[in-house]
Amino acid sequence: MIPEDDRGPAWLHDYGFTDFSQIEADIQAMENFARKLAASVHDNYAPHLQTVTTAMSTRIPEPPLAFVELRSFLVAHNEIQNVSHQNVYNFANGTQGFATAASDISRQYEGSDALAHARVRDVDSALDRVGIPASTPTGVDF
């Protein structure tokens, strides 16, 4: 038993412990958030996508063969450019997938009684269907 003086503040006593069986998903709030996020992507993000794509697709001229450091930099730059370009597209697609999953879950649990039975597992399953992996801590099984 740890003496009370050595336990630290009371609000930290249960730090690191989570009872995942008691997590509730607010489906309607999630659907509302997803709908607003999807609208924001459509209205504020998508119109600039072509400009970003054009800017990121600009090729840098090849450096002289003798300039090894510059050549190494350009290889790394190209790899980062490709990943960044994928992230630009994946953000829009992932956001739309999230909105779709939230809408599906909300339709499945329309009634207030059914909404009370929605579980994190159902949310994870809906996100998996649209290709958004659930992030679970290592060693935790729901």
C-alpha positions as CSV (number, residue, x, y, z in Angstrom):
1,M,0.0,0.0,0.0
2,I,1.3,3.4,-1.0
3,P,1.1,6.1,1.8
4,E,-1.3,8.9,1.0
5,D,1.5,11.5,1.1
6,D,3.2,9.6,-1.8
7,R,0.1,9.1,-4.0
8,G,0.1,12.6,-5.5
9,P,-3.0,14.7,-6.3
10,A,-6.4,12.9,-5.9
11,W,-7.3,13.7,-9.5
12,L,-4.4,11.6,-10.7
13,H,-5.1,8.5,-8.7
14,D,-6.9,6.7,-11.6
15,Y,-4.5,8.0,-14.3
16,G,-3.8,5.3,-16.8
17,F,-6.9,3.3,-16.1
18,T,-9.8,3.3,-18.5
19,D,-12.8,1.0,-18.4
20,F,-13.5,0.8,-22.2
21,S,-16.8,-1.0,-21.5
22,Q,-18.3,2.2,-20.3
23,I,-17.5,4.4,-23.3
24,E,-20.5,5.8,-25.0
25,A,-20.6,7.3,-28.5
26,D,-22.6,10.4,-29.2
27,I,-23.7,9.4,-32.6
28,Q,-25.7,12.5,-33.4
29,A,-22.9,14.8,-32.4
30,M,-20.5,12.8,-34.4
31,E,-22.8,12.9,-37.5
32,N,-23.3,16.7,-37.1
33,F,-19.5,17.2,-36.7
34,A,-18.8,15.0,-39.8
35,R,-21.4,16.8,-41.9
36,K,-19.9,20.2,-41.0
37,L,-16.4,18.9,-41.7
38,A,-17.4,17.4,-45.0
39,A,-19.1,20.7,-46.0
40,S,-15.9,22.6,-45.0
41,V,-13.7,20.4,-47.1
42,H,-16.1,20.8,-50.1
43,D,-16.4,24.6,-49.7
44,N,-12.9,25.6,-48.5
45,Y,-10.5,22.7,-49.3
46,A,-11.6,21.2,-52.6
47,P,-11.6,24.5,-54.6
48,H,-7.8,24.9,-53.9
49,L,-6.9,21.3,-54.6
50,Q,-6.0,21.9,-58.2
51,T,-3.7,24.8,-57.3
52,V,-1.9,22.7,-54.7
53,T,-1.6,19.8,-57.2
54,T,-0.2,22.0,-59.9
55,A,2.3,23.6,-57.5
56,M,3.4,20.2,-56.0
57,S,3.7,18.7,-59.5
58,T,6.4,21.2,-60.6
59,R,9.5,19.3,-61.4
60,I,12.9,20.6,-60.2
61,P,15.6,20.5,-62.9
62,E,18.2,17.7,-62.6
63,P,21.4,18.8,-60.8
64,P,24.9,18.1,-62.2
65,L,26.1,14.5,-61.5
66,A,29.0,15.8,-59.5
67,F,26.8,17.6,-57.0
68,V,26.0,14.5,-54.8
69,E,24.6,16.5,-51.9
70,L,22.1,18.3,-54.1
71,R,21.1,15.1,-55.8
72,S,20.5,13.4,-52.4
73,F,18.4,16.4,-51.3
74,L,16.3,16.2,-54.4
75,V,15.6,12.5,-53.9
76,A,14.5,13.2,-50.3
77,H,12.5,16.2,-51.6
78,N,10.7,14.1,-54.2
79,E,9.8,11.5,-51.6
80,I,8.4,14.1,-49.2
81,Q,6.6,15.8,-52.1
82,N,4.9,12.5,-53.0
83,V,3.8,11.8,-49.4
84,S,2.5,15.3,-49.0
85,H,0.6,15.0,-52.2
86,Q,-1.0,11.8,-51.0
87,N,-1.9,13.4,-47.7
88,V,-3.6,16.3,-49.5
89,Y,-5.9,13.8,-51.3
90,N,-6.3,11.5,-48.4
91,F,-7.6,14.3,-46.1
92,A,-10.5,15.0,-48.4
93,N,-11.3,11.3,-49.0
94,G,-10.9,10.4,-45.3
95,T,-13.1,13.2,-44.2
96,Q,-15.8,12.1,-46.6
97,G,-15.4,8.5,-45.4
98,F,-15.8,9.7,-41.8
99,A,-19.0,11.7,-42.7
100,T,-20.4,8.6,-44.5
101,A,-19.6,6.3,-41.5
102,A,-21.2,8.7,-39.1
103,S,-24.3,9.0,-41.2
104,D,-24.6,5.2,-41.5
105,I,-24.3,4.8,-37.7
106,S,-26.9,7.5,-37.1
107,R,-29.3,5.8,-39.5
108,Q,-28.8,2.4,-37.8
109,Y,-29.5,3.9,-34.4
110,E,-32.3,6.4,-35.2
111,G,-34.5,5.8,-32.2
112,S,-33.5,7.0,-28.8
113,D,-33.6,3.5,-27.4
114,A,-31.4,2.2,-30.2
115,L,-29.1,5.1,-29.8
116,A,-28.5,4.1,-26.2
117,H,-27.2,0.7,-27.4
118,A,-24.7,2.1,-29.8
119,R,-21.2,0.8,-28.8
120,V,-17.7,1.9,-29.7
121,R,-17.4,-1.4,-31.6
122,D,-20.2,-0.3,-33.9
123,V,-18.4,3.0,-34.6
124,D,-15.2,1.2,-35.3
125,S,-17.0,-1.2,-37.6
126,A,-18.5,1.7,-39.6
127,L,-15.2,3.4,-39.8
128,D,-13.6,0.2,-41.0
129,R,-16.2,-0.1,-43.8
130,V,-15.1,3.2,-45.3
131,G,-11.4,2.5,-44.8
132,I,-10.6,4.5,-41.7
133,P,-8.7,2.1,-39.3
134,A,-9.7,2.4,-35.6
135,S,-6.7,3.4,-33.5
136,T,-6.5,1.1,-30.5
137,P,-3.6,1.1,-28.0
138,T,-1.4,-1.9,-28.2
139,G,-2.6,-4.8,-26.1
140,V,-6.2,-3.4,-25.7
141,D,-9.0,-5.6,-27.0
142,F,-12.5,-4.3,-27.2
